Every structure is written in structure tokens, then in C-alpha cells.
Amino acid sequence: MPVFTGLTRPDDETSLQRIKAWLHERAGIFYEEKKKELLINRLQRVCDRFGYSGFPELESHLLGSQSSELQSAVIHAATTNHTYFFREPQVLNYFARHIVPSLPNEKLRLWNAAASTGDETYTLAMILCEQWGIGETAAKVSILGTDISAPVIAQAESGIYTFNHLEHTPPSLIERYFQPTGIEQYRIRDEIRHLCLFRRLNLKLSPYPFRRLFHVVFCRNVLYYFDKPHQISTVQALYEVTEPGGWLVTSVTESLRDLNSPWTPVTSGIYRKMA
Ligand SMILES: C[S@@+](CC[C@H](N)C(=O)[O-])C[C@H]1O[C@@H](n2cnc3c(N)ncnc32)[C@H](O)[C@@H]1O
């Protein structure tokens, strides 16, 4: 049976490889050959949106001009933004039960790197509010959510979600922290929204531009889109912006084991910068 590649001309293939190299260079996003079909479909959607006849035209605009709208659209199309509230309870429980009680009694800074649409960032805010109440959390904590993709940051700032983002959220928390705004649509309450600040940040560009170190960094479900050298440089750069004694939370499926990193493993998905 013939394999459909979606590409019919050799110049399409050449352009695809150049766009792929641009993505890797710019964002660290690495598409293995077996994911080629996925990349083709995603880039095709960008061609359709911008009215380009194919990948050679996309390539010439992408590489030949400084159109940040096009660059942003290609990066957004190439990223996987799947996320939802209260993802991976195992590490969230560890955060709530062990990390939060161990944090110093001072103004706390949390960073959610690769936050996508903000579900994870607001999840952290809700966990803290459950422990400390909204008033104390607001006085004590600032939470930064960042992502390379502009549209997801815009959605995070809006705080509006369809119910599929909330399927793993306990109903009592939906009631406490969300307002229904339409059919199967919810808005995070302003008190929670105001605890979180969202910005664009490319994890490929280190050192990261922060003046103060973070007490806790969440960086989940993004490292596996990077190749090994970029994984190594990312976890090192995260280390450098973390307070001594601070924490890194990854997904349980992302191990730092082979990355020769300075982080001390604590348990699955949990790492610490030893003081
Ligand atoms: C699968 S989502 C993970 C969202 C959330 N951390 C979670 O675990 O549910 C991966 C996110 O990483 C972002 N991303 C990919 N490459 C990035 C880079 N170089 N810098 C910052 N964010 C990046 C994507 O835009 C996407 O929103």
C-alpha cells in the first residue's frame, strides 16, 4: 500500500526540511521522521490561513521576511498545547503535601514554564488557595506562567475554558473558583486570575531574563519535544533561576536521568536544588 506523505514535489520536501530546521533552531522543537505527517498537516493549515500555494512559498516568507505574525503562527501550529486542569495528580499531591509546607516564610515566586493555556498555572493557584485561603495566597505568592506561543498566552490571560479542560477538576473546586459563562464554558474567578501573570518566553533562549530566583518551577510535558542537547541546556537554565533549596516539578514521564543535570531527584517528577 502506498504511504501518503502529503508531499508531491521534491521542492516541497526541501522546503519542509528547511522549515523543520528553522523550528529546531528557533524554538528547539524537534520533529522526528516518524512525526513528519503531523508536521505536514500542521504546516498545511498555516499555508491555508496565509493563502500560500505550498511549502516553498511558506518557506520563502518565513525565512525571507521578519513577519512576526507568520513566525508566531508557524510556532503555534508546530507546538502541542494539550493541557487541562489538575493534570497528573501524583506530582500535584506531592506539591501540595510536601513542597508547599516546606516553602520559606517569605514572598514566594513560582514559575510555570510552558504553561500553554494556563490550566496548570491556575491549578497551582487553586492548590495554594485551598491551603492558605485566597487572601493569604495573594499576599504571599506571585505565579508566572510562560509559553512560546502567543495564542495560548492570550487564552490563559482570558481565563475562559470549555468543560473538557475541567474534566479532572473536583466539582467543589469548579464551584469555588469558576463562574459559568455559557454552555459548557467557564471563567476562572478574578481572585485566582489576579494571582497569575502570563508572558511569552522561549525556553530555548537562555539564560532566562529574571531578576529574582524562583522557589518552585513547574516545567511539565514540554521537554520531550526537545532534542537531548536542548533538554540538557533547558534543565540547566531552570536550575540557574531557582533558589537554593528550591524545587523543579516535571511530568512523571519525563526523567532527567540521562541529562547529566545538577538537580537532585526526590521522587518521580520531583527534583530539588540542594541548598
Ligand atoms: C503539551 S503543552 C504542556 C502544558 C502544561 N505544562 C501541561 O503539562 O499540561 C507543551 C507547551 O510547551 C510549549 N512550548 C514548546 N516549545 C517551547 C519553547 N521552546 N519555549 C516555551 N514553551 C514551549 C508549547 O507551546 C505548549 O504550550
The ligand as an ORCA input file, in Angstrom:
! r2SCAN-3c Opt
* xyz 0 1
  C       1.817     19.828     25.993
  S       1.875     21.526     26.491
  C       2.157     21.307     28.232
  C       1.316     22.258     29.051
  C       1.425     22.057     30.559
  N       2.776     22.276     31.022
  C       0.950     20.687     30.969
  O       1.763     19.860     31.391
  O      -0.249     20.410     30.884
  C       3.501     22.000     25.873
  C       3.677     23.517     25.779
  O       5.055     23.778     25.567
  C       5.143     24.950     24.779
  N       6.477     25.037     24.178
  C       7.023     24.287     23.174
  N       8.258     24.711     22.898
  C       8.528     25.735     23.752
  C       9.656     26.591     23.945
  N      10.757     26.473     23.209
  N       9.566     27.532     24.905
  C       8.454     27.669     25.668
  N       7.350     26.908     25.520
  C       7.390     25.945     24.570
  C       4.028     24.770     23.763
  O       3.643     25.984     23.166
  C       2.930     24.132     24.609
  O       2.004     25.082     25.055
*
